[in-house]
Every structure is written in structure tokens, then in C-alpha cells.
Amino acid sequence: MAGDPNLPTTESFALACVRGGADILELGIPFSDPIADGPEIQKAGQRALRAGTRPRDVLGLASHIRRASDVPLVLMTYLNPVLAIGLGAFADLASTAGVDGVIIPDLSFEESDGLAATFSAHGIDAIQLVAPSTPPDRAQAIARASRGFLYVVARYGTTGVRTSLPEDLTSRLAALKKATSIPLAVGFGVSTPEHVRVLRDAGADGVVVGSAIVRKATENPSPAAVERFVADLASVTRAPVLPGSNS
């Protein structure tokens, strides 16, 4: 979560994730009504907002990270912060900052065409999400429309650290692989090396780990601790590990 507890510390944690073996970095833009986020991310977002973090600050942070690393950058935000800046202006600022993709969990697939086209014109991938409740035909349409990767939501509810993964993930991933060749990244509850191992064997191309990293950084605010945690996850498989704001 960008700005938790402040922007320089976020940058140090982000670069620690890169040193630990992360293939993609996801930066969360703090928002006052994060409907998809669980307790860890909500608290992190509240801390970031109290510290005065705004969307333009996060875009500035992305630019700083881009100068220090060529790892792909993804923003996780809600629709209101994008509209507050203006869709075109946001896309232009994000592109200038070196952002590669954007995830907006409160924007429905049916309403995303205009936003996706604007992002695409600026060289930014509009990353779609598929939920457990998504009917197969709709899931396949979403998979075909997504760019960069498809975010496969592992479970019902919000993000957060969990002890186990749903048993139907293997069949869901198999069905999605028949619909698209785009990489499938699984998030929401992924928090341990064993989870990564299970998802690797189930056919996932990547995993999104957010809440567990936020918790680690809160309990032990040391870049070295975050780096070790990410390295443990990345050591399980060659599949990408995406430190993000939303798992």
C-alpha cells in the first residue's frame, strides 16, 4: 500500500520485494471505501490516507521506482480516484511514470471498454478480474478482454491472509486456460510458500501476495524482513510472484 507508513518507506519495501525475486510490483492507491480489501489492506490504506497520501503521490512513487528498477509496475485502485483526476489525465500521468498495468476491482467488465481503450492508447494494460461466482461464459469473455494477465480471484469475500485455498481452483484454472493464452495470476488469500506450491501444481502462471506482505512490513518494518519473505515465496517456483495490495 503506497504511503504506508510513508512514501519513502513504501519505496524501500517495494525494492526489497524486487531483490527478493518479485517479477511484478503492485502499488495500492489508498482509498476511503476499499470494498474489495480485507482488514490488513484497509488498515494500511487508512494509515496512508492519514499520512496525506494522494493518487498523484502514488504516481510520483511509481516514477521513483521505475528509475530504480525495470520491474513491471501495476497500480491497484478504485474508480473514483481515477475519475477525480480524469481518465485521460490519469492514463497520461501513469504512462509517464512508467506504469504497465492498472487493476480496478469496482469497475464491472461491461463498463470497462472506454477505460481499457484509453489505457491501451497510453501503453497500459487494463487487467481484468474473474471471481468465483463468474459464470463460465462471462469468465471466458473477461479472460479474452484482459491484458497483461488475468487476475483470478481465489475466493469469495475480501482480500486477506488465509490458511487454505479453495478446492475448486484447479478446475477453474483449467477452464480459463482453454479460453485464453494470457497468464493467470491467482490472488485473495495467497500468503505462504505452500499456497504458491499448490497453485503452481494447479496450473497458475503467477500469484498475487499483498496482505501477507503488508502484515510482515507492519510487524517488522524492515526491508530485509520483507525481502526474505518474498524470497521464500519466490523460491517455490519460477512462476511470477506479484507483491501487491490486494491479497
Number of C-alpha atoms within 10 A of each C-alpha: 33 32 28 25 21 17 20 14 17 21 20 15 24 27 20 22 27 21 17 22 21 23 20 22 24 26 28 26 26 31 20 12 12 18 14 18 21 19 13 22 28 24 16 23 27 21 19 22 20 14 14 13 22 17 19 15 15 23 23 18 20 26 20 15 23 16 11 11 13 12 15 17 25 27 25 21 22 23 16 15 18 18 12 11 14 12 17 16 13 20 23 18 18 27 19 14 20 22 26 21 23 26 22 19 21 14 15 11 18 8 9 14 13 11 17 21 14 18 23 15 14 18 17 23 22 26 23 26 25 24 14 17 10 12 10 15 10 12 23 18 15 22 26 16 18 21 19 17 20 27 24 26 23 23 19 11 15 17 27 26 20 15 10 13 16 11 10 12 21 16 12 17 20 13 14 23 17 9 17 17 12 17 19 21 24 28 24 28 28 27 25 19 18 14 19 26 17 16 23 19 12 16 18 23 21 26 28 27 29 29 30 26 26 26 17 16 21 14 10 12 15 15 21 16 19 26 21 16 21 25 20 15 23 22 15 17 17 12 20 21 29 28 27 26 31 32 31
